[in-house]
Amino acid sequence: MSDSAGALASVIDVAMPTAPDSGSTTAIETPTITETPTETHEAPAAEVDTAGKDTDSTKTPDTSGKTEETKGSISSPTPSQVHAALQAFKDLDPEKNGAMAKQINGTLQRHYAMLKEIPGGVVEAREIATTLKEIAGEGGNWRDGLKTLQSTVANAKVIDQQLYEGSPDVITAIVEDLTTQGKLDALGKLLGPMAESCRENDPQGFVNHQRSLFLSTASDCGLVDSLNSLHDQLAGGKTQDALKTLKSIGSYFSDLQRQESDREKETAVVKRERGQLETQKSEQQQKVTQEFQSSVAKEARSGDAKSLGVHLGPILKMPFFKGYGRDNLQGLGQAIQQAMWQTCKDDKPYQDKMAALWKAGDRKAILSFHKSFVDSKAKDVVTKTTAQMYPGYSKASAAAGKVAAKNSIAVPAAVKQGTKATAPSATMVAVKPEWNDIDWSKDEKQHLYITGKAYLKKTGQLVAWRR
């Protein structure tokens, strides 16, 4: 059976009256909503008298500005109300409850004091704690981590300023850092790209540098001395000595050319090997991506079948469909699946969101968003598609359904051509086409692929396959 047929069959399997109650097996899960108490930001409560003596302020809490709350209100109590409640609790048995009341009062005072510094309460405190842990890093001390962070930022600002001024101190800092890290060999690797970049972006600066470099190099390698000797030899008529000097100079430049040629060859080999490695990585990554996409698509098809089947189940229990078997309903399942595919394709917000989720590669988020979208559209898609294929089914009798079933054993009356529920005509092929043979420009979001169909690159033909 093809992937498409399998998915469509599962829609019918979920919806058939003989299947388990859809309400208990495929209901859409409703997320649990946890009510967050409203935290007050009022002044700390007065401390409860734990010495066994009641003060006037304890017996008669200040109620100025207090509004009478409706019975059953869930608003947070004020500090004065909490204080009064604790005093009443203590008065029930001062000896037994006094220490407990004092401890609770101290906890509340610390709570209100914290709210003055952290108005967001527990949520904000947790965010602060997480941030401090990140700042602390491996050392575990956030103060040390903060000092390190501040020092890093300050150093970065200094280096940035030196860089903008073209200060040689930047190079000194780089050398010191490379030396400390034992990576000084990286300095030479940077020199070539830096010179090339300078020649491209600052030609005059490059010429000035090369002039100075050439004169320094000519002196260091003995070229200046050789040329002076050559001049003296020619002036003194020492032809043979002059020829030897010229040969020496020529050998020097030949060695340079050979060394440069060897370096270029080595660079070419490294570049080629690196390119081959990158190609292998790319192919491997492409394979992983393909496997990921296929796996997600398969799970999505299964979820679609359940979401659509939930709403198709009650319809198939109506008198009109009493005479229909599984084979009779395959056409309906196909039309419903295709209508849902078209709904997804035509919804731009859905397409934009899915594009972002595919790019991020978050499997859970892709399936969750797709399921929520399908769930929100499933009832409308199922109802409209069934009405298109079986006009008047909701009021028709079982006898009319049996007649219709006999006349459409394989596929019931087809949906009108040109409507969204009409499935494209596909040619069955023996083997599912290779990933790279599929024209993804015609199915960018893989909705056709999910149903077991695809357009071929070479022929442009729409094909379907079996497992």
C-alpha positions as CSV (number, residue, x, y, z in Angstrom):
1,M,0.0,0.0,0.0
2,S,1.3,3.5,-0.8
3,D,2.2,6.0,1.9
4,S,-0.8,8.0,0.8
5,A,-3.1,5.1,0.8
6,G,-1.9,4.1,4.2
7,A,-2.5,7.5,5.6
8,L,-5.9,7.8,4.1
9,A,-6.9,4.3,5.2
10,S,-5.9,5.3,8.8
11,V,-8.3,8.2,8.6
12,I,-11.1,5.8,7.8
13,D,-9.9,3.3,10.4
14,V,-10.1,6.0,13.1
15,A,-13.5,7.1,11.9
16,M,-15.2,3.8,11.3
17,P,-18.0,3.0,13.8
18,T,-16.3,-0.3,14.8
19,A,-13.2,1.6,16.0
20,P,-12.8,2.5,19.7
21,D,-14.7,5.6,20.9
22,S,-12.8,8.6,19.3
23,G,-13.7,10.8,22.3
24,S,-11.5,8.6,24.6
25,T,-8.6,7.8,22.3
26,T,-8.0,10.7,20.0
27,A,-9.3,13.8,21.8
28,I,-7.2,16.9,21.4
29,E,-5.1,17.4,24.6
30,T,-5.9,20.6,26.5
31,P,-2.9,22.1,28.2
32,T,-3.1,22.4,31.9
33,I,-3.4,26.1,33.0
34,T,-1.7,26.8,36.3
35,E,-3.1,29.9,38.0
36,T,-0.3,32.2,39.3
37,P,-1.2,34.0,42.5
38,T,-1.1,37.8,42.4
39,E,1.8,39.0,44.6
40,T,1.3,42.2,46.5
41,H,4.0,44.8,46.8
42,E,2.8,46.4,50.0
43,A,4.9,47.3,53.0
44,P,6.0,44.5,55.4
45,A,3.6,43.4,58.1
46,A,4.2,44.5,61.6
47,E,5.9,41.8,63.7
48,V,3.5,39.6,65.7
49,D,3.8,40.0,69.4
50,T,5.1,36.7,70.6
51,A,5.6,37.6,74.3
52,G,1.9,36.9,75.0
53,K,0.9,40.5,75.2
54,D,-1.5,42.1,72.8
55,T,-1.0,45.6,71.7
56,D,-3.6,48.0,70.5
57,S,-2.3,47.9,66.9
58,T,-2.4,44.1,67.1
59,K,-6.0,43.9,68.2
60,T,-7.2,46.6,65.9
61,P,-5.4,46.5,62.6
62,D,-5.3,49.6,60.5
63,T,-8.1,49.3,57.9
64,S,-7.8,52.8,56.4
65,G,-8.1,52.7,52.7
66,K,-9.3,49.1,52.9
67,T,-12.2,48.1,50.6
68,E,-14.6,45.4,51.5
69,E,-14.0,42.3,49.4
70,T,-16.8,40.3,47.9
71,K,-17.3,36.9,49.6
72,G,-15.3,34.3,47.7
73,S,-12.8,36.8,46.3
74,I,-9.4,35.3,45.4
75,S,-7.5,38.5,45.6
76,S,-4.3,38.4,47.7
77,P,-4.7,39.5,51.4
78,T,-3.1,42.7,52.5
79,P,-0.2,42.6,55.0
80,S,-2.5,44.0,57.8
81,Q,-5.0,41.2,57.1
82,V,-2.2,38.6,57.3
83,H,-1.0,40.1,60.5
84,A,-4.5,40.0,62.0
85,A,-4.9,36.3,61.0
86,L,-1.6,35.4,62.6
87,Q,-2.5,37.2,65.8
88,A,-5.8,35.3,65.9
89,F,-3.9,32.1,65.3
90,K,-1.5,32.9,68.2
91,D,-4.4,33.9,70.5
92,L,-5.9,30.5,70.2
93,D,-3.1,29.0,72.2
94,P,-0.2,31.5,72.8
95,E,2.0,28.9,74.3
96,K,1.6,26.4,71.5
97,N,1.2,28.8,68.6
98,G,3.4,31.7,69.5
99,A,6.7,30.3,68.1
100,M,4.9,29.2,64.9
101,A,3.3,32.6,64.4
102,K,6.6,34.3,64.9
103,Q,8.3,32.1,62.4
104,I,5.5,32.7,59.8
105,N,5.6,36.4,60.4
106,G,9.4,36.5,59.9
107,T,9.0,34.6,56.6
108,L,6.3,37.0,55.4
109,Q,8.5,40.0,56.3
110,R,11.3,38.6,54.3
111,H,8.9,38.0,51.5
112,Y,7.6,41.6,51.4
113,A,11.2,42.9,51.7
114,M,12.2,40.8,48.7
115,L,9.3,42.2,46.7
116,K,10.7,45.7,47.2
117,E,13.9,44.7,45.5
118,I,12.4,42.2,43.1
119,P,8.9,43.3,42.1
120,G,8.4,40.4,39.8
121,G,8.5,38.0,42.7
122,V,9.5,34.3,42.3
123,V,9.5,34.3,38.5
124,E,11.9,37.3,38.3
125,A,14.0,35.9,41.1
126,R,14.4,32.6,39.2
127,E,15.4,34.5,36.1
128,I,18.0,36.4,38.1
129,A,19.3,33.2,39.6
130,T,19.7,31.6,36.1
131,T,21.5,34.7,34.8
132,L,23.9,34.7,37.8
133,K,24.7,31.0,37.2
134,E,25.5,31.8,33.6
135,I,27.7,34.7,34.7
136,A,29.4,32.5,37.3
137,G,30.4,29.9,34.7
138,E,32.6,27.0,35.7
139,G,34.0,28.9,38.7
140,G,30.7,28.9,40.4
141,N,31.1,32.4,41.8
142,W,29.0,35.0,40.0
143,R,31.0,37.9,41.5
144,D,34.2,36.6,40.0
145,G,32.4,35.8,36.8
146,L,31.1,39.4,36.6
147,K,34.6,40.8,37.1
148,T,35.9,38.6,34.3
149,L,33.0,39.7,32.1
150,Q,33.6,43.4,32.8
151,S,37.3,43.0,32.2
152,T,36.7,41.2,28.9
153,V,34.3,44.0,27.7
154,A,36.8,46.7,28.8
155,N,39.7,44.9,26.9
156,A,37.5,44.6,23.8
157,K,36.7,48.3,23.8
158,V,40.4,49.1,24.1
159,I,41.3,46.8,21.3
160,D,38.5,48.1,19.1
161,Q,39.8,51.7,19.6
162,Q,43.4,50.6,18.8
163,L,42.1,48.8,15.7
164,Y,40.2,51.9,14.5
165,E,43.3,54.0,15.0
166,G,45.5,51.5,13.2
167,S,47.7,51.2,16.3
168,P,50.5,48.6,16.2
169,D,49.4,47.7,19.8
170,V,46.7,45.6,18.3
171,I,49.3,43.3,16.8
172,T,51.1,43.2,20.1
173,A,48.0,42.2,21.9
174,I,47.3,39.4,19.3
175,V,50.9,38.1,19.6
176,E,50.6,38.1,23.4
177,D,47.3,36.2,23.3
178,L,48.6,33.6,20.8
179,T,51.7,33.1,22.9
180,T,49.8,32.6,26.1
181,Q,47.5,30.1,24.4
182,G,50.4,28.3,22.7
183,K,49.1,29.1,19.2
184,L,51.8,31.4,17.9
185,D,52.0,29.4,14.7
186,A,48.7,30.9,13.7
187,L,50.3,34.3,13.3
188,G,52.0,33.4,10.0
189,K,48.7,32.0,8.7
190,L,47.1,35.4,9.2
191,L,49.9,37.3,7.4
192,G,49.1,36.2,3.9
193,P,45.3,36.9,4.0
194,M,46.0,40.2,5.7
195,A,48.4,41.3,2.9
196,E,46.0,40.2,0.2
197,S,43.1,42.1,1.9
198,C,45.4,45.2,2.1
199,R,46.3,45.0,-1.6
200,E,42.6,44.7,-2.5
201,N,41.1,47.3,-0.1
202,D,44.1,49.8,0.4
203,P,46.4,49.5,-2.7
204,Q,48.5,52.5,-1.8
205,G,49.0,51.2,1.7
206,F,50.0,47.9,0.3
207,V,52.6,49.5,-2.1
208,N,54.1,51.5,0.8
209,H,54.4,48.4,2.9
210,Q,55.9,46.3,0.1
211,R,58.5,48.9,-0.7
212,S,59.7,49.0,2.8
213,L,59.5,45.2,3.0
214,F,61.5,44.7,-0.3
215,L,64.3,47.0,0.8
216,S,64.6,45.3,4.2
217,T,64.5,41.8,2.6
218,A,67.0,42.7,-0.1
219,S,69.4,43.8,2.6
220,D,68.8,40.8,4.9
221,C,69.2,38.2,2.2
222,G,72.4,39.7,0.8
223,L,71.0,40.9,-2.5
224,V,72.3,44.5,-1.9
225,D,75.8,43.2,-1.2
226,S,75.7,40.9,-4.3
227,L,74.6,43.8,-6.6
228,N,77.4,46.0,-5.2
229,S,79.9,43.3,-5.7
230,L,78.6,42.7,-9.3
231,H,79.1,46.4,-10.0
232,D,82.7,46.4,-8.6
233,Q,83.5,43.2,-10.6
234,L,82.2,44.6,-13.9
235,A,84.0,47.9,-13.3
236,G,87.3,46.1,-12.6
237,G,86.9,43.9,-15.7
238,K,86.5,40.7,-13.6
239,T,84.0,39.1,-16.0
240,Q,84.2,35.6,-14.6
241,D,83.6,36.8,-11.1
242,A,80.7,38.9,-12.3
243,L,79.2,35.8,-14.0
244,K,79.5,33.8,-10.8
245,T,77.7,36.6,-8.9
246,L,74.9,36.8,-11.4
247,K,74.5,33.0,-11.3
248,S,74.3,33.2,-7.5
249,I,71.7,35.8,-7.7
250,G,69.8,33.7,-10.3
251,S,70.0,30.7,-8.1
252,Y,68.5,32.7,-5.2
253,F,65.5,33.7,-7.2
254,S,65.1,30.2,-8.6
255,D,65.0,28.8,-5.1
256,L,62.4,31.4,-4.2
257,Q,60.3,30.4,-7.2
258,R,60.6,26.7,-6.4
259,Q,59.6,27.3,-2.7
260,E,56.6,29.4,-3.8
261,S,55.6,26.7,-6.3
262,D,55.8,24.0,-3.6
263,R,53.8,26.1,-1.3
264,E,51.1,26.7,-3.9
265,K,51.0,23.0,-4.6
266,E,50.7,22.2,-0.9
267,T,48.0,24.8,-0.6
268,A,46.1,23.3,-3.6
269,V,46.3,19.8,-2.0
270,V,45.0,21.1,1.3
271,K,42.3,23.1,-0.4
272,R,41.2,20.0,-2.5
273,E,41.2,17.7,0.6
274,R,39.3,20.3,2.6
275,G,36.8,20.6,-0.2
276,Q,36.3,16.8,-0.4
277,L,35.8,16.8,3.4
278,E,33.3,19.6,3.2
279,T,31.5,17.7,0.4
280,Q,31.3,14.6,2.5
281,K,30.0,16.6,5.4
282,S,27.4,18.2,3.2
283,E,26.3,14.9,1.8
284,Q,26.1,13.4,5.3
285,Q,24.1,16.5,6.5
286,Q,21.8,16.2,3.5
287,K,21.2,12.6,4.3
288,V,20.5,13.4,8.0
289,T,18.1,16.2,6.9
290,Q,16.3,13.9,4.5
291,E,15.8,11.2,7.2
292,F,14.6,13.9,9.6
293,Q,12.1,15.3,7.1
294,S,10.8,11.9,6.2
295,S,10.4,10.9,9.8
296,V,8.6,14.1,10.7
297,A,6.3,13.7,7.7
298,K,5.4,10.2,8.6
299,E,4.5,11.2,12.2
300,A,2.5,14.1,10.8
301,R,0.5,11.9,8.5
302,S,-0.4,9.7,11.5
303,G,-1.5,12.7,13.5
304,D,-3.6,14.1,10.6
305,A,-5.4,10.8,10.4
306,K,-6.4,10.9,14.0
307,S,-7.4,14.6,13.9
308,L,-9.6,14.1,10.9
309,G,-10.9,10.8,12.0
310,V,-12.3,12.2,15.2
311,H,-14.7,14.4,13.2
312,L,-15.5,11.9,10.5
313,G,-16.5,9.2,13.1
314,P,-19.8,10.7,14.1
315,I,-20.7,11.3,10.5
316,L,-20.1,7.7,9.5
317,K,-22.5,6.6,12.3
318,M,-25.4,8.4,10.6
319,P,-28.0,6.2,8.8
320,F,-26.8,7.2,5.3
321,F,-23.5,5.4,5.8
322,K,-24.9,2.2,7.4
323,G,-24.3,0.4,4.1
324,Y,-20.8,1.6,3.6
325,G,-17.8,-0.6,4.2
326,R,-14.1,0.4,4.5
327,D,-13.5,0.0,0.7
328,N,-16.5,2.3,-0.1
329,L,-15.0,5.0,2.0
330,Q,-11.5,5.2,0.6
331,G,-12.5,7.9,-1.8
332,L,-13.9,10.0,1.0
333,G,-10.7,9.6,3.0
334,Q,-8.6,10.6,0.0
335,A,-10.7,13.7,-0.6
336,I,-10.6,14.7,3.0
337,Q,-6.8,14.3,3.2
338,Q,-6.3,16.3,0.0
339,A,-8.6,19.0,1.2
340,M,-6.6,19.4,4.4
341,W,-3.4,19.5,2.3
342,Q,-4.8,22.3,0.2
343,T,-6.0,24.1,3.3
344,C,-2.4,24.0,4.7
345,K,-1.0,25.1,1.3
346,D,-3.3,28.1,1.0
347,D,-2.8,29.4,4.5
348,K,0.1,31.9,4.3
349,P,0.6,32.4,8.1
350,Y,0.9,28.6,8.4
351,Q,3.3,28.4,5.5
352,D,5.5,31.2,7.0
353,K,5.6,29.6,10.4
354,M,6.3,26.1,9.1
355,A,9.2,27.5,6.9
356,A,10.8,29.0,10.0
357,L,10.3,25.8,12.1
358,W,11.7,23.6,9.3
359,K,14.8,25.9,9.2
360,A,15.2,25.6,12.9
361,G,14.9,21.8,12.8
362,D,12.8,21.6,15.9
363,R,10.9,18.3,15.5
364,K,8.6,18.8,18.5
365,A,7.7,22.4,17.5
366,I,7.0,21.4,13.9
367,L,4.6,18.6,14.9
368,S,3.0,20.6,17.7
369,F,2.3,23.6,15.4
370,H,1.1,21.4,12.5
371,K,-1.2,19.4,14.8
372,S,-2.7,22.5,16.3
373,F,-3.4,23.9,12.9
374,V,-4.9,20.7,11.6
375,D,-7.0,20.3,14.7
376,S,-8.4,23.8,14.2
377,K,-9.4,23.1,10.6
378,A,-10.3,19.4,10.8
379,K,-14.0,19.7,11.6
380,D,-14.7,22.3,8.8
381,V,-12.6,20.3,6.3
382,V,-14.3,17.0,7.1
383,T,-17.8,18.5,7.1
384,K,-17.5,20.4,3.9
385,T,-15.7,17.6,2.0
386,T,-18.3,15.0,3.0
387,A,-21.1,17.3,2.0
388,Q,-19.5,17.8,-1.4
389,M,-19.2,14.1,-2.0
390,Y,-22.5,13.1,-0.5
391,P,-25.0,16.0,-0.8
392,G,-27.8,15.6,1.7
393,Y,-26.2,12.7,3.6
394,S,-27.2,14.1,7.0
395,K,-30.9,13.8,6.2
396,A,-30.8,10.8,3.9
397,S,-32.0,7.4,5.0
398,A,-30.0,4.2,5.3
399,A,-31.7,2.8,2.2
400,A,-30.4,5.8,0.1
401,G,-27.0,5.1,1.5
402,K,-27.0,1.5,0.6
403,V,-28.0,2.4,-3.0
404,A,-25.2,4.9,-3.2
405,A,-22.7,2.4,-1.7
406,K,-23.6,-0.2,-4.4
407,N,-23.0,2.3,-7.1
408,S,-19.6,3.4,-5.8
409,I,-17.8,0.5,-4.3
410,A,-14.3,1.7,-5.1
411,V,-14.6,5.5,-5.0
412,P,-17.9,7.3,-4.3
413,A,-19.0,10.3,-6.5
414,A,-15.9,12.3,-7.2
415,V,-15.5,15.8,-6.0
416,K,-16.2,18.3,-8.7
417,Q,-13.2,19.2,-10.8
418,G,-11.6,22.5,-9.9
419,T,-12.5,22.4,-6.2
420,K,-9.9,22.4,-3.5
421,A,-10.7,18.8,-2.5
422,T,-9.9,17.4,-5.9
423,A,-6.7,15.2,-5.8
424,P,-4.2,15.7,-8.6
425,S,-4.1,12.7,-11.0
426,A,-1.0,10.7,-10.3
427,T,0.7,7.8,-12.1
428,M,1.6,4.8,-9.9
429,V,5.3,3.8,-9.9
430,A,6.9,0.6,-8.6
431,V,9.6,2.4,-6.5
432,K,9.5,5.7,-4.6
433,P,11.7,8.2,-6.4
434,E,15.0,9.3,-5.0
435,W,15.0,12.5,-3.0
436,N,17.2,14.3,-5.5
437,D,14.9,13.2,-8.4
438,I,11.9,15.1,-6.9
439,D,11.0,18.6,-8.0
440,W,10.7,20.3,-4.6
441,S,9.9,23.7,-6.2
442,K,6.4,22.3,-6.7
443,D,6.1,20.9,-3.2
444,E,8.3,23.2,-1.1
445,K,6.5,22.3,2.2
446,Q,6.3,18.5,1.3
447,H,2.5,18.4,1.6
448,L,2.3,16.2,-1.5
449,Y,5.2,14.1,-0.3
450,I,3.3,13.5,3.0
451,T,0.5,11.9,1.0
452,G,2.8,9.7,-1.0
453,K,3.0,11.8,-4.2
454,A,5.7,13.9,-5.9
455,Y,6.6,15.7,-9.1
456,L,9.6,14.4,-11.0
457,K,12.4,16.8,-12.0
458,K,13.1,15.4,-15.5
459,T,9.5,14.8,-16.7
460,G,7.4,17.1,-14.5
461,Q,5.1,14.1,-14.0
462,L,3.1,13.6,-10.8
463,V,3.7,10.1,-9.5
464,A,2.5,8.1,-6.5
465,W,4.2,5.0,-5.0
466,R,3.6,1.9,-2.9
467,R,5.6,0.7,0.0
